Amino acid sequence: MIRSTAYERKGITHKIEGLGSSIHGGRPTFALKKDKKRYIIYELLPGEQAEAHKDRWRNNRKIRRDIKLVDTDFIEDEDWNWDDWKAVKISGLDQVKYDSCTSLLKRLLDQENNRYLELLKNDKTTLLLSEAVGVQVALAFRAIKPVTRVDKQREMIRQIDKMDVEECYYWHSLCRSPSTPNGAKALRVLLTGHMD
């Protein structure tokens, strides 16, 4: 479902085409939150679905991971009611690691009416992302989070930027599923296994 929405924050207005996913009736399913020099990507899910996802990870015998659910009150959006929804924290980056992602984020957010400028201009902002863009941003954040070498971070971002949307969805599903707890590690090996 394609819908147009005008978002206005701090004097900046953006018209965004096709933000949402068809499974949730056109509703956006990802949010990128900036708080000064910290960037966090969230997946937005109905409350029951988010709780079920959290329980699946908690009950996994191979690896128990505590999934952080956050209320959606940080989202400033008048088009949708977010009361019964939760934000599942996927990953957060500091400014140094975020800098490795800037080329990818600029390209992706410029597709959505130059929204990258909003990240640059504001110390605190939350951007709702289309599903395809959100999946790619989530994949990038998750891949580089534990990596300390800047050359490896940048190589991962270059490789993710080359992936088509189906491949991004595939790796995103592997990284978030408790039945493949090493999905993110496998992704990192795929992207930079050739580097020493």
C-alpha positions in Angstrom: 0.0 0.0 0.0 1.4 3.4 -1.0 0.6 6.4 1.1 1.9 9.9 1.3 2.5 11.5 4.6 3.8 15.0 5.5 5.9 15.1 8.6 6.8 18.3 10.3 9.4 18.6 13.0 11.3 21.7 14.0 10.3 23.6 10.8 11.3 20.8 8.4 8.5 19.2 6.4 9.0 16.0 4.5 6.6 14.2 2.2 7.3 10.5 2.3 5.9 8.0 -0.2 5.1 4.4 0.7 6.5 4.3 4.2 4.7 1.3 5.5 4.4 -2.4 5.1 1.4 -4.1 3.6 1.2 -6.6 6.5 0.4 -3.7 8.9 -1.9 -1.7 6.6 0.7 0.7 5.4 2.1 1.6 8.8 5.8 2.3 9.1 7.7 -0.6 10.8 11.1 0.9 11.6 12.3 4.0 13.5 15.8 5.6 13.6 16.3 7.6 16.8 19.1 10.1 17.2 19.9 11.4 20.7 22.9 13.7 20.5 25.7 11.3 19.4 23.8 8.0 19.8 21.8 6.4 17.1 19.4 3.5 17.7 17.4 1.5 15.1 14.0 0.0 16.3 11.6 -2.4 14.7 8.0 -1.4 15.4 5.7 -4.3 16.2 2.2 -4.8 17.7 2.6 -5.4 21.4 1.6 -9.1 21.4 3.9 -9.8 18.5 6.8 -8.0 20.2 6.2 -10.0 23.4 6.1 -13.3 21.5 9.4 -12.4 19.8 11.0 -11.6 23.2 9.7 -14.9 24.7 11.1 -16.9 21.8 14.6 -15.5 22.5 14.2 -15.9 26.3 13.2 -19.6 25.9 15.9 -20.5 23.4 18.1 -23.3 24.9 21.1 -22.5 22.7 21.4 -18.9 23.6 19.2 -16.8 25.9 19.1 -13.2 24.9 17.1 -10.5 26.6 15.3 -8.5 23.9 14.6 -4.9 25.0 11.1 -3.7 24.3 10.4 0.1 24.5 7.2 2.0 24.6 6.5 3.9 21.4 5.9 7.2 23.1 9.1 8.6 21.6 7.4 8.5 18.1 5.9 11.9 17.1 3.4 10.7 14.5 -0.2 11.9 14.2 -1.1 9.5 11.4 -1.1 6.3 13.4 -2.1 5.3 16.9 1.0 3.7 18.5 -0.6 2.9 21.9 -0.7 -0.9 21.5 2.7 -1.1 19.8 6.2 -1.7 21.0 9.6 -0.8 19.7 12.1 -3.7 19.6 15.6 -2.3 20.0 17.8 -3.8 17.3 21.1 -2.0 17.7 22.6 1.3 18.8 25.8 3.0 17.5 27.9 5.7 18.9 29.1 8.6 16.7 32.4 6.8 15.7 30.6 3.7 14.4 27.8 5.7 13.0 30.4 7.6 10.9 31.2 4.4 9.1 27.5 4.2 8.0 27.0 7.7 6.7 27.4 6.9 3.0 24.7 4.2 3.2 22.4 6.2 5.4 22.7 9.3 3.1 21.8 7.2 0.0 18.9 5.5 1.7 17.4 8.5 3.4 17.9 10.7 0.4 15.5 8.3 -1.4 12.9 9.4 1.2 13.0 13.1 0.3 16.4 14.1 1.6 15.6 13.1 5.2 19.4 12.6 5.9 19.5 16.4 6.6 17.2 16.0 9.5 19.8 13.7 11.2 22.5 16.3 10.6 20.6 19.3 11.8 18.9 18.0 14.9 20.5 16.7 18.1 17.3 14.7 18.9 15.0 13.3 16.3 13.2 10.2 15.3 12.7 9.2 11.7 10.1 6.7 10.6 11.6 4.5 7.9 10.1 2.5 5.2 10.4 -1.3 5.7 13.0 -1.8 2.9 15.1 1.0 4.2 14.7 0.0 7.8 15.8 -3.6 7.1 19.0 -2.4 5.4 19.8 0.1 8.2 19.1 -2.5 10.9 21.4 -5.0 9.1 24.2 -2.4 8.9 23.9 -1.4 12.5 23.8 -5.0 13.7 26.7 -6.0 11.5 29.2 -3.3 12.6 28.1 -3.0 16.3 30.8 -5.3 17.7 33.5 -4.6 15.1 36.3 -2.3 16.2 38.3 -2.0 13.0 37.1 0.9 10.9 38.3 -0.7 7.7 36.1 -3.7 8.4 33.2 -1.6 9.4 33.4 0.4 6.1 33.8 -2.8 4.1 30.7 -4.3 5.7 28.7 -1.1 4.9 29.9 -1.2 1.2 28.8 -4.8 0.9 25.4 -4.2 2.5 25.0 -1.2 0.2 25.4 -3.6 -2.8 22.8 -6.1 -1.5 19.5 -6.2 -3.2 16.4 -5.8 -1.0 15.6 -9.6 -1.0 19.1 -10.4 0.3 18.7 -7.8 3.0 15.4 -9.3 4.1 17.0 -12.7 4.2 19.9 -11.7 6.4 17.7 -9.5 8.6 15.5 -12.5 9.3 18.5 -14.7 10.0 19.9 -12.1 12.4 16.7 -11.7 14.4 15.6 -15.3 14.6 16.4 -17.3 17.8 16.7 -20.4 15.7 19.8 -18.9 14.1 21.5 -17.2 17.0 24.7 -16.8 15.1 23.1 -15.1 12.1 24.9 -11.8 12.7 28.2 -13.5 13.1 27.7 -15.4 9.8 26.8 -12.1 8.1 30.1 -10.5 9.4 32.1 -13.5 8.1 30.4 -13.3 4.7 31.1 -9.6 4.4 34.7 -9.4 5.6 35.9 -13.0 5.7 38.5 -12.1 3.1 40.1 -9.5 5.4 42.8 -10.3 7.9 
